[in-house]
Amino acid sequence: MAKSIGISGFENSIPFKKKHWPGLEEREYRISQGHDSAAVLVVDGEIVAAAAEERFSRKKHTGDFPIGAIRYCLETAGLNPADVDELSHGFDHSPYKAAFSLDPTSAEQYKEVFSREKLLSQMNQHLPGFPSDKVHHVNHHLSHAASAYYTSGWDECLVVILDGMGEVHAVTVYHAHDNKIDKLAEINAQDSIGILYSTLTLHLGFDFNSDEYKIMGLAPYGNPARYHHFFEQAVELLDNGLIKIPLLRLNNERLDRETYGATRRYLDQHLIPARVPDSDTNDDHRDVAAALQECLDKVMLHICGHFGRKTGLRKLAMAGGVALNCTANGRLLQSGLFDDIYVQPAAGDDGSALGAALWSASRNGGVKNVRMPVPFLGPEHSEAEINKALADAGNRIEVVRFPSLEQTCAEAAKLIKAGRVLGWYRGRMEFGPRALGHRSILADPGRPEMRDRINAMVKMREAFRPFAPAVSLEQAQDWFDLPKGLELPYMIMTADVRPEHRAALPAITHVNGSARVQTINKKDNPEFLALVQAVGKVTGREMVLNTSFNVKGQPIVNTPREAIDTFLGTGIEFLFLENILVCRAGRK
C-alpha cells in the first residue's frame, strides 16, 4: 500500500518576524506565511485522515509543526512513521533561494523559516529517524490545485487558485486533465487581491490572515457606491485576464514590505483613517467593506471568466484562502460562466497539506479522483472517552442517555423548536474551517432574537456576524433561490433566501437577503440529516441555524472534554454528545 502524508505550516515564521522586527502590533506579526498547519494521510489514493494542528494544540491558526495532527493520522490508520512512504510539505521555496540571498535578513529568513534544512531539523526533532529521502516539497499553488482537482471527481476542469501568496505568487490558473495539472497563467504577490483584501481587513481594525471573513460579513451593511471609484482605480483589470494593483507596489522600504506600511498610509490619507481594533464600526467602515467585497467579486469574475472563455472549460475548481469567500463564490455561481463550480472545502493553507499528499500520491500509484464527501476526516472519540469526560465534570452536569439516534434527534428537535441553543457533537470532526454537523452549535433560524443572542451569549463575537442555515437537500430549493438538487454541502457559497421567506428566517437571512447555505444529503451526512428531518416534523421546515462549536478566538472543539468545557463556559443551554444529553446541574 502506498502511504503519503501531506503537511503545511512554517513553525518559525512569526518567531523570526518578532526577533527581527520587535515592537510591531501583535496583529502585524500575522503578515507572514505558514499559518494553519495541518496533516493529511492518503493511503492507496484515498484520503484516510486529515486535521489542522490547531485542534490539538488549541492555538488558533497555528503554524507550528503539525506533530499532533500527524500522530492522529498515523493512529487512525494503525501506522508507525516507518510505514509512511513519503511526507510532502505544501511549500517549496528552493527555486527562490537566490532571491533570498540578496540581503542578509532575507538569507537568514530562508535558512530559519523556509529551507529544506529547517524542515528536516523539525522532522528530526518530532519524528526522529524518519529518512530525509522520503521528505519532499510541493509548490504551494500546485498543492492547492491538486487538492481541488483530485477531489473534484472531474477528469477535466479549469482550476483557479487565489490566496494571499504562495512562495511568490498570488493567483495561478491551471488546465487539469488526464491526471495532469498544466499551468496557464499566474499573478505574483505584488498584485495579490488576497493581500489587498487582508490589508484592508487590518486597516478596518481586524486581523490579517485571520479575520477576512468578518469583512465579508460586514460588507452587506454598507453602500459600495461610496468607495467604488477608489477600488476601481486601485485594481486594474487587464485584457489578458490578469490584474495589477499599484497600491501594493508602494512598499519599497524593508519595514514597509513587512507591514504593508506604505499601502496602509495611503489608505489613511486617501480612503479612511484606520479603525482602532474593538471600537465600534461606523458607516465609513461598512461602506469600505462593501466596496472591497464588490471589488473582489469583480476580480474573481474577471479572472475565472477570462480563462473559462479562453479554454472553453465549463467546470471550475477552486482553492486557496480567497476561495473561502462565500459571497464571491456565490456571484460566480450565479454568473452562468460555468456549468458547475467546486470549491475544495479546506481551501485555506490547511488544505495545502491535503494537496501535497494527493500530488505525491498521484505521482506514485495514482489517486482515486472522486468528489470529496463532507470532510469528516478528523478524530472521533469513543464512548469510554465521553464517559470519562462526563465523570470528570462531576456534579456540574446532569446526563440523560437515549437508546437511539432517532430518539436523540426527536429530543433535540423539541428543544430547538422551544428556542433552545444546543451544542451538537458526534462522529469524526470536520476538516477545514466550517462546522458541518459534527461539531456544531444549533438553533431555530426562525427566531428574530437568535442571531444577537448567540453572538453575544455563546460565540462572544461581533453583532454584525451572520449565521448559516443547514437545510435538507430535498427542501433547499423551497427556501432558497437554488436549482432543484444543487448540492452545497460545504457551507462555502451564498445564495439568496426566497423573498417570501426572509421575514420567517431572520436568524440566518443577512441584511442583503443572502445566506451561506449548507445542504445536507443522506449519503454524506446521514446523522445530521436525521436531525434536520426531526426538526422538520415539529417546525415544518427541515432546517437549523448551524455555527461552529467554539467561542471567539478558540479553535472548534475536538475532544468531549473541550465540548463540555465550552458548553459550561457559554450560554449554550444543552449539549448532545452522541446520544447523551448534557444539562447544567439543577436546571429547571
C-alpha positions as CSV (number, residue, x, y, z in Angstrom):
1,M,0.0,0.0,0.0
2,A,1.2,3.5,-0.9
3,K,1.0,5.8,2.1
4,S,1.5,9.6,1.7
5,I,1.4,12.3,4.4
6,G,1.0,15.9,3.4
7,I,1.7,18.7,5.8
8,S,1.5,22.5,5.9
9,G,2.8,25.4,8.1
10,F,6.0,27.2,8.9
11,E,6.7,26.9,12.7
12,N,9.3,29.7,12.8
13,S,7.6,32.3,10.7
14,I,6.2,34.5,13.4
15,P,9.1,34.0,15.8
16,F,11.5,35.1,13.1
17,K,9.5,38.2,12.5
18,K,9.3,39.1,16.2
19,K,13.0,38.6,16.5
20,H,13.9,41.0,13.6
21,W,11.0,43.5,13.9
22,P,10.3,43.8,17.6
23,G,7.7,46.3,18.7
24,L,5.2,45.8,15.9
25,E,1.5,45.5,16.7
26,E,0.6,41.8,17.5
27,R,-1.7,41.9,14.5
28,E,1.2,42.8,12.2
29,Y,3.1,39.6,13.0
30,R,0.3,37.8,11.2
31,I,1.6,39.4,8.0
32,S,3.6,36.3,7.4
33,Q,3.4,32.9,5.8
34,G,2.8,29.4,7.0
35,H,-0.3,29.6,9.3
36,D,-2.9,26.9,9.6
37,S,-0.6,23.9,9.7
38,A,-2.2,20.5,9.2
39,A,-1.5,16.9,8.3
40,V,-3.3,14.6,5.9
41,L,-2.9,10.9,5.2
42,V,-3.6,9.4,1.8
43,V,-3.5,5.6,1.5
44,D,-3.7,3.9,-1.9
45,G,-5.1,7.1,-3.4
46,E,-7.8,7.6,-0.8
47,I,-8.0,10.3,1.9
48,V,-8.0,8.4,5.3
49,A,-7.5,11.2,7.8
50,A,-7.0,15.0,7.9
51,A,-6.8,17.6,10.7
52,A,-5.4,21.0,11.5
53,E,-2.8,21.3,14.2
54,E,-4.8,24.0,16.0
55,R,-7.4,21.4,17.0
56,F,-4.7,19.6,19.1
57,S,-2.6,22.5,20.3
58,R,-5.6,24.7,20.9
59,K,-3.7,27.6,19.3
60,K,-5.9,29.1,16.6
61,H,-4.4,29.3,13.2
62,T,-1.1,28.0,14.5
63,G,1.8,27.3,12.0
64,D,3.6,25.0,14.4
65,F,5.0,21.7,13.1
66,P,1.8,19.6,12.9
67,I,3.0,16.7,15.1
68,G,-0.3,16.4,16.9
69,A,-2.1,16.1,13.5
70,I,0.5,13.7,12.1
71,R,0.1,11.4,15.2
72,Y,-3.6,11.5,14.8
73,C,-3.4,10.5,11.1
74,L,-1.0,7.6,11.9
75,E,-3.1,6.3,14.8
76,T,-6.3,6.4,12.7
77,A,-4.7,4.1,10.1
78,G,-2.8,2.0,12.7
79,L,0.6,3.0,11.2
80,N,4.0,3.9,12.5
81,P,6.2,6.6,11.0
82,A,8.3,3.9,9.4
83,D,5.3,2.7,7.4
84,V,5.0,6.1,5.6
85,D,6.4,6.1,2.0
86,E,6.6,9.9,1.7
87,L,6.0,13.0,3.6
88,S,5.4,16.2,1.5
89,H,5.3,19.8,2.6
90,G,2.9,22.1,0.7
91,F,5.6,24.8,0.0
92,D,8.8,24.7,-2.0
93,H,10.9,27.8,-1.7
94,S,14.1,26.2,-3.1
95,P,13.6,27.8,-6.6
96,Y,13.8,31.2,-5.0
97,K,16.8,30.7,-2.7
98,A,19.0,33.0,-4.8
99,A,16.5,35.8,-4.5
100,F,16.5,35.4,-0.7
101,S,20.3,35.6,-0.7
102,L,20.3,39.3,-1.9
103,D,20.3,40.7,1.6
104,P,21.4,39.2,5.0
105,T,18.0,39.3,6.7
106,S,16.2,37.5,3.8
107,A,19.0,35.0,3.6
108,E,18.6,34.3,7.3
109,Q,14.8,34.1,6.9
110,Y,15.2,31.5,4.1
111,K,17.5,29.4,6.4
112,E,15.5,29.7,9.6
113,V,11.9,29.6,8.1
114,F,11.6,28.2,4.6
115,S,14.6,26.0,3.9
116,R,14.6,22.2,3.5
117,E,17.3,22.0,6.2
118,K,14.9,23.7,8.7
119,L,12.1,21.3,7.8
120,L,14.4,18.3,8.2
121,S,15.6,19.5,11.6
122,Q,12.0,19.8,12.7
123,M,11.3,16.3,11.3
124,N,14.3,15.0,13.3
125,Q,13.0,16.7,16.4
126,H,9.5,15.4,16.2
127,L,9.9,12.2,14.1
128,P,13.5,11.1,14.8
129,G,14.9,8.6,12.3
130,F,12.4,9.5,9.5
131,P,14.5,9.2,6.3
132,S,15.3,12.5,4.7
133,D,14.9,11.0,1.2
134,K,11.2,10.4,2.0
135,V,10.7,14.1,2.6
136,H,9.5,16.1,-0.4
137,H,8.4,19.7,-1.2
138,V,5.5,20.6,-3.4
139,N,4.9,24.1,-4.8
140,H,2.2,25.8,-2.8
141,H,-0.2,26.6,-5.6
142,L,0.3,23.2,-7.1
143,S,-0.6,21.7,-3.7
144,H,-3.8,23.8,-3.7
145,A,-4.5,22.8,-7.3
146,A,-4.1,19.1,-6.5
147,S,-6.4,19.5,-3.6
148,A,-9.1,20.9,-5.8
149,Y,-8.6,18.7,-8.9
150,Y,-8.1,15.4,-7.2
151,T,-11.2,15.8,-5.0
152,S,-13.4,17.3,-7.8
153,G,-14.4,14.0,-9.4
154,W,-13.8,15.5,-12.8
155,D,-11.4,14.2,-15.5
156,E,-11.0,17.8,-16.9
157,C,-11.6,21.2,-15.5
158,L,-10.3,24.7,-15.1
159,V,-8.5,25.2,-11.7
160,V,-8.0,28.7,-10.3
161,I,-6.0,29.2,-7.1
162,L,-6.4,32.5,-5.3
163,D,-4.7,33.3,-1.9
164,G,-2.5,36.0,-0.3
165,M,0.6,34.4,-1.6
166,G,2.3,31.1,-2.1
167,E,6.1,31.2,-2.4
168,V,5.9,34.3,-4.7
169,H,2.5,34.0,-6.5
170,A,-1.0,35.1,-5.5
171,V,-3.1,33.6,-8.3
172,T,-2.4,30.6,-10.6
173,V,-4.6,29.2,-13.3
174,Y,-4.4,25.6,-14.5
175,H,-5.9,23.3,-17.0
176,A,-6.3,20.0,-15.2
177,H,-6.9,16.9,-17.3
178,D,-5.8,13.2,-17.6
179,N,-4.1,13.2,-14.2
180,K,-2.1,16.3,-15.2
181,I,-2.2,19.9,-13.9
182,D,-0.9,22.3,-16.6
183,K,-0.2,25.9,-15.7
184,L,-1.8,28.5,-17.9
185,A,-1.1,31.8,-16.1
186,E,0.0,33.3,-12.8
187,I,-0.1,36.6,-10.9
188,N,2.7,37.4,-8.5
189,A,2.2,38.6,-4.9
190,Q,2.8,42.3,-5.7
191,D,-0.6,42.2,-7.4
192,S,-2.4,40.0,-4.9
193,I,-6.1,40.6,-4.5
194,G,-5.8,38.4,-1.4
195,I,-3.2,40.6,0.2
196,L,-5.2,43.7,-0.7
197,Y,-8.2,42.2,1.0
198,S,-6.2,41.3,4.0
199,T,-4.5,44.7,4.2
200,L,-7.9,46.3,4.2
201,T,-9.0,43.8,6.9
202,L,-6.1,45.1,9.0
203,H,-7.0,48.7,8.2
204,L,-10.6,48.1,9.3
205,G,-9.3,47.0,12.7
206,F,-9.4,43.2,12.3
207,D,-6.6,40.6,12.0
208,F,-4.6,40.0,8.8
209,N,-4.6,36.3,7.7
210,S,-7.5,35.6,10.1
211,D,-10.5,37.9,10.1
212,E,-11.2,38.4,6.4
213,Y,-14.5,36.6,6.7
214,K,-15.6,39.4,9.1
215,I,-15.2,41.9,6.3
216,M,-17.4,39.6,4.1
217,G,-20.0,39.7,6.9
218,L,-19.8,43.4,7.4
219,A,-20.0,44.3,3.7
220,P,-23.7,43.8,3.1
221,Y,-24.4,46.6,5.7
222,G,-22.5,49.1,3.6
223,N,-23.0,51.1,0.4
224,P,-20.3,50.0,-2.2
225,A,-21.0,53.0,-4.4
226,R,-19.4,55.5,-2.0
227,Y,-15.9,54.0,-2.5
228,H,-16.4,52.3,-5.8
229,H,-14.2,54.7,-7.6
230,F,-11.3,54.2,-5.2
231,F,-11.2,50.4,-5.8
232,E,-11.8,50.8,-9.5
233,Q,-8.6,52.7,-9.6
234,A,-6.8,50.5,-7.1
235,V,-7.2,47.3,-9.1
236,E,-6.7,47.3,-12.8
237,L,-8.4,44.5,-14.8
238,L,-6.1,43.6,-17.7
239,D,-7.2,42.3,-21.1
240,N,-5.3,39.1,-20.7
241,G,-7.4,38.0,-17.7
242,L,-4.8,39.2,-15.1
243,I,-4.8,42.2,-12.7
244,K,-2.4,44.9,-11.5
245,I,-2.6,46.5,-8.0
246,P,-0.3,49.6,-7.9
247,L,-1.3,50.2,-4.3
248,L,0.7,47.2,-3.2
249,R,3.8,48.3,-5.1
250,L,4.3,51.3,-2.8
251,N,6.2,49.3,-0.2
252,N,9.9,49.9,-1.1
253,E,11.4,50.0,2.4
254,R,12.0,46.7,4.2
255,L,9.8,47.5,7.2
256,D,7.0,48.6,4.8
257,R,7.3,45.3,3.0
258,E,6.9,43.5,6.3
259,T,3.8,45.5,7.4
260,Y,2.4,46.9,4.1
261,G,3.1,50.3,5.8
262,A,3.2,52.5,2.7
263,T,-0.1,50.9,1.4
264,R,-1.7,51.5,4.8
265,R,-0.5,55.1,5.0
266,Y,-2.0,55.6,1.5
267,L,-5.3,54.2,2.7
268,D,-5.2,56.5,5.8
269,Q,-4.8,59.6,3.5
270,H,-6.9,58.7,0.5
271,L,-9.6,56.3,1.8
272,I,-10.5,56.5,5.5
273,P,-8.4,56.6,8.8
274,A,-7.6,53.2,10.2
275,R,-10.2,51.8,12.7
276,V,-9.0,51.1,16.2
277,P,-9.4,47.4,17.0
278,D,-12.5,46.6,19.1
279,S,-14.0,50.1,18.6
280,D,-17.5,50.4,17.1
281,T,-17.9,50.1,13.3
282,N,-19.5,53.0,11.5
283,D,-20.8,53.8,8.1
284,D,-17.3,54.5,6.8
285,H,-16.1,51.0,7.7
286,R,-19.2,49.4,6.4
287,D,-19.0,51.2,3.1
288,V,-15.3,50.4,2.6
289,A,-16.1,46.7,3.4
290,A,-18.9,46.8,0.8
291,A,-16.7,48.4,-1.9
292,L,-13.9,46.0,-1.2
293,Q,-16.1,42.9,-1.4
294,E,-17.6,44.3,-4.7
295,C,-14.0,44.7,-6.0
296,L,-13.2,41.1,-5.0
297,D,-16.4,39.8,-6.7
298,K,-15.4,41.6,-9.9
299,V,-11.8,40.3,-9.9
300,M,-12.9,36.7,-9.4
301,L,-15.4,37.0,-12.3
302,H,-12.7,38.7,-14.4
303,I,-10.0,36.1,-13.9
304,C,-12.2,33.0,-13.9
305,G,-14.4,34.2,-16.7
306,H,-11.5,35.1,-19.0
307,F,-9.8,31.7,-18.7
308,G,-13.1,29.9,-18.9
309,R,-13.8,31.5,-22.2
310,K,-10.3,31.1,-23.4
311,T,-10.2,27.4,-22.7
312,G,-13.8,26.6,-23.3
313,L,-13.9,24.7,-20.0
314,R,-17.3,24.9,-18.2
315,K,-16.2,23.2,-15.0
316,L,-14.3,25.3,-12.4
317,A,-12.5,24.0,-9.3
318,M,-11.0,26.5,-6.8
319,A,-8.9,26.5,-3.7
320,G,-6.6,29.0,-1.8
321,G,-7.7,31.2,1.1
322,V,-9.6,33.7,-1.1
323,A,-11.8,30.8,-2.4
324,L,-13.3,30.7,1.2
325,N,-15.1,33.9,0.3
326,C,-18.6,32.6,0.1
327,T,-20.1,35.9,-1.3
328,A,-17.7,35.9,-4.3
329,N,-18.3,32.2,-4.9
330,G,-22.0,32.8,-4.9
331,R,-21.6,35.6,-7.5
332,L,-19.6,33.2,-9.7
333,L,-22.3,30.5,-9.3
334,Q,-25.0,33.0,-10.3
335,S,-23.0,34.4,-13.3
336,G,-23.6,31.4,-15.5
337,L,-20.0,31.4,-16.6
338,F,-19.7,27.8,-15.6
339,D,-22.0,24.8,-15.6
340,D,-20.5,23.6,-12.3
341,I,-18.2,25.1,-9.6
342,Y,-16.4,23.1,-7.0
343,V,-14.6,24.8,-4.1
344,Q,-12.4,22.4,-2.1
345,P,-13.8,22.8,1.4
346,A,-10.5,23.1,3.2
347,A,-9.5,25.8,0.8
348,G,-7.0,27.6,3.1
349,D,-3.5,26.6,3.9
350,D,-4.6,23.6,6.0
351,G,-5.8,22.3,2.6
352,S,-2.4,22.6,1.0
353,A,-1.4,19.7,3.2
354,L,-4.2,17.7,1.5
355,G,-2.9,18.8,-1.9
356,A,0.7,17.9,-1.1
357,A,-0.4,14.4,-0.1
358,L,-2.6,14.0,-3.2
359,W,0.0,15.4,-5.6
360,S,2.7,13.0,-4.2
361,A,0.2,10.1,-4.4
362,S,-0.7,11.0,-7.9
363,R,2.9,10.6,-8.9
364,N,3.2,7.3,-7.0
365,G,0.5,4.9,-7.9
366,G,-2.4,7.3,-8.5
367,V,-5.3,8.9,-6.8
368,K,-9.0,8.0,-6.8
369,N,-10.4,11.2,-8.1
370,V,-13.9,11.3,-6.6
371,R,-15.9,14.3,-5.4
372,M,-15.0,14.9,-1.8
373,P,-17.8,13.9,0.5
374,V,-18.4,16.1,3.5
375,P,-14.9,16.1,5.0
376,F,-15.5,14.2,8.3
377,L,-11.8,13.2,8.4
378,G,-10.8,14.3,11.9
379,P,-10.8,12.5,15.2
380,E,-13.8,10.8,16.8
381,H,-13.9,9.8,20.4
382,S,-15.0,6.5,22.0
383,E,-17.9,6.0,24.4
384,A,-15.3,5.4,27.1
385,E,-13.7,8.8,26.5
386,I,-17.0,10.5,26.5
387,N,-18.0,8.8,29.8
388,K,-14.7,9.8,31.4
389,A,-15.2,13.5,30.3
390,L,-18.7,13.3,31.8
391,A,-17.4,11.8,35.0
392,D,-14.7,14.5,35.3
393,A,-17.4,17.2,35.0
394,G,-18.8,15.8,38.2
395,N,-21.8,17.5,39.9
396,R,-21.7,20.4,37.5
397,I,-23.8,18.5,35.0
398,E,-26.8,16.1,34.7
399,V,-27.0,13.4,32.0
400,V,-29.8,11.7,30.1
401,R,-28.9,8.8,27.8
402,F,-31.0,7.9,24.7
403,P,-31.1,4.4,23.2
404,S,-31.1,5.5,19.6
405,L,-30.2,8.3,17.2
406,E,-33.9,8.6,16.4
407,Q,-34.8,9.4,20.0
408,T,-31.9,11.7,20.3
409,C,-32.9,13.7,17.3
410,A,-36.6,13.9,18.5
411,E,-35.5,15.4,21.8
412,A,-33.1,17.8,20.1
413,A,-35.8,18.9,17.7
414,K,-38.2,19.6,20.6
415,L,-35.5,21.8,22.3
416,I,-34.8,23.6,19.0
417,K,-38.5,24.3,18.5
418,A,-38.7,25.6,22.0
419,G,-36.0,28.2,21.3
420,R,-33.1,26.5,23.0
421,V,-29.4,26.7,21.9
422,L,-27.7,23.3,21.5
423,G,-24.2,22.0,21.2
424,W,-24.2,19.0,18.8
425,Y,-21.1,16.8,18.9
426,R,-20.9,13.4,17.1
427,G,-18.7,11.3,15.0
428,R,-15.5,12.5,13.2
429,M,-14.5,16.1,13.3
430,E,-14.7,18.2,10.1
431,F,-11.5,19.1,8.2
432,G,-11.5,22.8,7.2
433,P,-12.9,25.9,8.8
434,R,-16.6,25.1,8.7
435,A,-18.6,23.0,11.2
436,L,-20.9,20.9,9.0
437,G,-22.9,19.0,11.6
438,H,-20.4,17.1,13.8
439,R,-19.0,20.0,15.9
440,S,-21.9,22.5,15.7
441,I,-24.0,24.9,17.7
442,L,-27.6,24.7,16.6
443,A,-30.7,26.8,17.0
444,D,-34.0,27.7,15.3
445,P,-33.4,30.0,12.3
446,G,-37.0,31.4,12.6
447,R,-36.5,33.3,15.9
448,P,-35.6,37.0,15.4
449,E,-33.6,37.3,18.6
450,M,-31.5,34.2,18.0
451,R,-28.7,35.8,16.0
452,D,-28.0,38.5,18.6
453,R,-28.4,36.1,21.4
454,I,-25.9,33.6,20.1
455,N,-23.4,36.3,19.0
456,A,-23.5,37.8,22.5
457,M,-24.0,34.9,24.9
458,V,-22.4,32.0,23.1
459,K,-19.9,33.0,20.4
460,M,-18.9,36.3,22.1
461,R,-18.3,37.9,18.8
462,E,-19.3,41.0,16.7
463,A,-23.1,41.6,16.4
464,F,-23.0,42.0,12.6
465,R,-21.8,38.5,12.0
466,P,-24.3,36.3,10.2
467,F,-25.1,32.6,10.9
468,A,-25.6,29.9,8.3
469,P,-28.6,27.7,7.6
470,A,-28.2,23.9,7.3
471,V,-31.1,22.5,5.2
472,S,-32.0,19.2,3.8
473,L,-31.2,18.8,0.1
474,E,-34.8,18.0,-0.6
475,Q,-36.1,21.3,0.8
476,A,-33.3,23.6,-0.1
477,Q,-34.9,25.0,-3.2
478,D,-38.2,25.7,-1.3
479,W,-36.4,28.2,1.0
480,F,-33.5,29.4,-1.2
481,D,-33.1,30.6,-4.7
482,L,-31.3,27.4,-5.9
483,P,-31.9,24.9,-8.7
484,K,-33.5,21.7,-7.5
485,G,-30.9,19.2,-6.5
486,L,-28.0,21.6,-6.4
487,E,-25.7,20.4,-3.6
488,L,-23.8,22.9,-1.5
489,P,-22.6,20.6,1.3
490,Y,-19.6,22.6,2.5
491,M,-21.2,25.9,3.5
492,I,-18.9,27.7,1.1
493,M,-21.3,29.7,-1.2
494,T,-24.1,32.2,-0.6
495,A,-27.5,32.0,-2.1
496,D,-30.5,34.3,-1.9
497,V,-33.2,33.5,0.6
498,R,-36.5,33.5,-1.3
499,P,-38.1,36.9,-0.7
500,E,-41.3,35.4,0.6
501,H,-39.4,33.5,3.4
502,R,-37.0,36.2,4.5
503,A,-39.2,37.5,7.3
504,A,-39.7,34.0,8.6
505,L,-36.0,33.2,8.7
506,P,-34.5,36.3,10.4
507,A,-31.6,34.5,12.2
508,I,-30.0,33.3,9.0
509,T,-31.0,35.9,6.5
510,H,-28.3,38.5,6.0
511,V,-29.2,42.2,5.6
512,N,-28.9,41.8,1.8
513,G,-31.2,38.8,1.6
514,S,-28.5,36.2,1.2
515,A,-27.5,33.2,3.4
516,R,-24.4,30.9,3.5
517,V,-26.3,27.7,2.7
518,Q,-25.3,24.2,3.7
519,T,-27.3,21.4,2.0
520,I,-27.5,18.1,3.8
521,N,-27.8,14.7,2.0
522,K,-28.2,11.2,3.3
523,K,-25.2,9.7,1.6
524,D,-22.6,12.1,3.1
525,N,-24.2,13.4,6.3
526,P,-26.9,10.9,7.4
527,E,-27.0,11.7,11.1
528,F,-27.2,15.4,10.6
529,L,-30.0,14.8,8.0
530,A,-31.8,12.7,10.6
531,L,-31.7,15.7,13.0
532,V,-33.0,18.3,10.5
533,Q,-35.7,15.9,9.4
534,A,-36.8,15.6,13.0
535,V,-36.8,19.4,13.3
536,G,-38.9,19.4,10.1
537,K,-41.6,17.3,11.8
538,V,-42.1,19.8,14.6
539,T,-41.4,23.1,12.8
540,G,-42.5,22.4,9.3
541,R,-39.0,23.1,7.8
542,E,-36.0,20.8,7.7
543,M,-33.5,23.5,8.6
544,V,-31.4,24.6,11.6
545,L,-29.1,27.6,12.3
546,N,-25.7,26.0,12.2
547,T,-22.5,27.6,13.5
548,S,-19.2,26.2,14.7
549,F,-18.8,24.8,18.2
550,N,-16.3,27.3,19.6
551,V,-16.1,30.8,21.1
552,K,-14.3,33.8,19.7
553,G,-10.5,33.1,19.5
554,Q,-10.8,29.4,20.2
555,P,-10.5,26.6,17.6
556,I,-13.5,24.4,17.1
557,V,-13.8,21.8,19.9
558,N,-12.1,18.5,19.3
559,T,-12.5,16.3,22.4
560,P,-15.6,15.6,24.6
561,R,-13.9,17.4,27.5
562,E,-13.5,20.6,25.3
563,A,-17.1,20.3,24.3
564,I,-18.2,20.1,27.9
565,D,-16.0,23.0,29.0
566,T,-17.2,25.2,26.2
567,F,-20.8,24.3,27.0
568,L,-20.3,25.2,30.6
569,G,-18.4,28.4,29.8
570,T,-21.0,29.9,27.5
571,G,-24.7,30.4,27.0
572,I,-25.2,27.1,25.3
573,E,-28.3,25.6,27.0
574,F,-28.0,21.9,26.2
575,L,-25.2,19.6,24.8
576,F,-25.6,16.4,22.9
577,L,-22.6,14.1,23.0
578,E,-23.5,11.4,20.6
579,N,-26.8,10.0,22.1
580,I,-26.3,11.6,25.5
581,L,-28.0,14.9,26.6
582,V,-26.0,17.0,29.0
583,C,-27.6,19.7,31.1
584,R,-26.3,22.0,33.8
585,A,-27.0,20.6,37.2
586,G,-30.1,22.0,38.9
587,R,-31.6,23.3,35.7
588,K,-35.4,23.6,35.9
